[in-house]
């Protein structure tokens, strides 16, 4: 189906160009429209491992976590 094809495209692209943090954000946004919170977290976790020093990706991840989880201990 189209969802799995799009995931494969993102995965292939980011395997070659993992430092393109903007595409990690696009991937997470794509998953936010279609998938569960766990899948979105998985994308963000992969992103922060790939581009650890990207303030932008950390900011997006933290913003997502704060808006998704009510308990601050869950975010940590």
C-alpha positions as a Markdown table, in Angstrom:
| # | Residue | x | y | z |
|---|---|---|---|---|
| 1 | Unk | 0.0 | 0.0 | 0.0 |
| 2 | Unk | 1.0 | 3.6 | -0.3 |
| 3 | Unk | 1.8 | 4.1 | 3.4 |
| 4 | Unk | 4.4 | 1.4 | 3.4 |
| 5 | Unk | 5.9 | 2.7 | 0.1 |
| 6 | Unk | 6.2 | 6.1 | 1.6 |
| 7 | Unk | 7.9 | 4.7 | 4.7 |
| 8 | Unk | 10.3 | 2.8 | 2.5 |
| 9 | Unk | 11.2 | 5.9 | 0.6 |
| 10 | Unk | 11.8 | 7.9 | 3.8 |
| 11 | Unk | 13.9 | 5.0 | 5.2 |
| 12 | Unk | 16.0 | 4.7 | 2.1 |
| 13 | Unk | 16.6 | 8.4 | 1.8 |
| 14 | Unk | 17.5 | 8.8 | 5.5 |
| 15 | Unk | 19.7 | 5.8 | 5.4 |
| 16 | Unk | 21.8 | 7.6 | 2.7 |
| 17 | Unk | 21.4 | 11.2 | 4.1 |
| 18 | Unk | 20.8 | 10.8 | 7.9 |
| 19 | Unk | 21.8 | 14.4 | 8.6 |
| 20 | Unk | 18.9 | 15.9 | 6.7 |
| 21 | Unk | 17.0 | 16.8 | 9.8 |
| 22 | Unk | 14.2 | 18.4 | 7.9 |
| 23 | Unk | 13.3 | 15.1 | 6.3 |
| 24 | Unk | 13.1 | 13.5 | 9.7 |
| 25 | Unk | 10.6 | 16.1 | 10.7 |
| 26 | Unk | 8.6 | 15.5 | 7.5 |
| 27 | Unk | 8.7 | 11.7 | 8.2 |
| 28 | Unk | 7.4 | 12.3 | 11.7 |
| 29 | Unk | 4.7 | 14.6 | 10.4 |
| 30 | Unk | 3.7 | 12.0 | 7.9 |
| 31 | Unk | 3.4 | 9.4 | 10.6 |
| 32 | Unk | 1.4 | 11.8 | 12.7 |
| 33 | Unk | -1.3 | 11.9 | 10.1 |
| 34 | Unk | -1.4 | 8.1 | 9.6 |
| 35 | Unk | 0.0 | 6.2 | 12.5 |
| 36 | Unk | 0.1 | 5.7 | 16.3 |
| 37 | Unk | 2.0 | 7.7 | 18.8 |
| 38 | Unk | 4.5 | 4.8 | 19.1 |
| 39 | Unk | 5.4 | 5.1 | 15.4 |
| 40 | Unk | 5.9 | 8.8 | 15.7 |
| 41 | Unk | 8.2 | 8.4 | 18.7 |
| 42 | Unk | 10.1 | 5.7 | 16.8 |
| 43 | Unk | 10.8 | 8.2 | 14.0 |
| 44 | Unk | 11.9 | 10.9 | 16.4 |
| 45 | Unk | 14.1 | 8.5 | 18.4 |
| 46 | Unk | 15.8 | 7.5 | 15.2 |
| 47 | Unk | 16.2 | 11.1 | 14.2 |
| 48 | Unk | 17.8 | 12.2 | 17.5 |
| 49 | Unk | 20.2 | 9.3 | 17.2 |
| 50 | Unk | 21.1 | 10.3 | 13.6 |
| 51 | Unk | 21.4 | 14.1 | 14.2 |
| 52 | Unk | 22.1 | 14.3 | 17.9 |
| 53 | Unk | 23.3 | 17.9 | 17.7 |
| 54 | Unk | 20.4 | 19.3 | 15.8 |
| 55 | Unk | 18.6 | 21.7 | 18.0 |
| 56 | Unk | 15.7 | 21.8 | 15.6 |
| 57 | Unk | 15.0 | 18.1 | 15.7 |
| 58 | Unk | 15.2 | 18.1 | 19.5 |
| 59 | Unk | 12.8 | 21.1 | 19.6 |
| 60 | Unk | 10.3 | 19.3 | 17.4 |
| 61 | Unk | 10.6 | 16.1 | 19.4 |
| 62 | Unk | 10.2 | 17.9 | 22.7 |
| 63 | Unk | 7.2 | 19.9 | 21.4 |
| 64 | Unk | 5.6 | 16.7 | 20.2 |
| 65 | Unk | 6.2 | 15.0 | 23.5 |
| 66 | Unk | 4.8 | 17.9 | 25.6 |
| 67 | Unk | 1.7 | 18.1 | 23.5 |
| 68 | Unk | 1.2 | 14.4 | 23.5 |
| 69 | Unk | 1.9 | 13.3 | 27.1 |
| 70 | Unk | 0.3 | 14.9 | 30.1 |
| 71 | Unk | 2.7 | 13.5 | 32.7 |
| 72 | Unk | 6.1 | 15.2 | 32.6 |
| 73 | Unk | 7.7 | 12.0 | 34.0 |
| 74 | Unk | 6.6 | 10.2 | 30.8 |
| 75 | Unk | 8.5 | 12.7 | 28.7 |
| 76 | Unk | 11.8 | 12.2 | 30.5 |
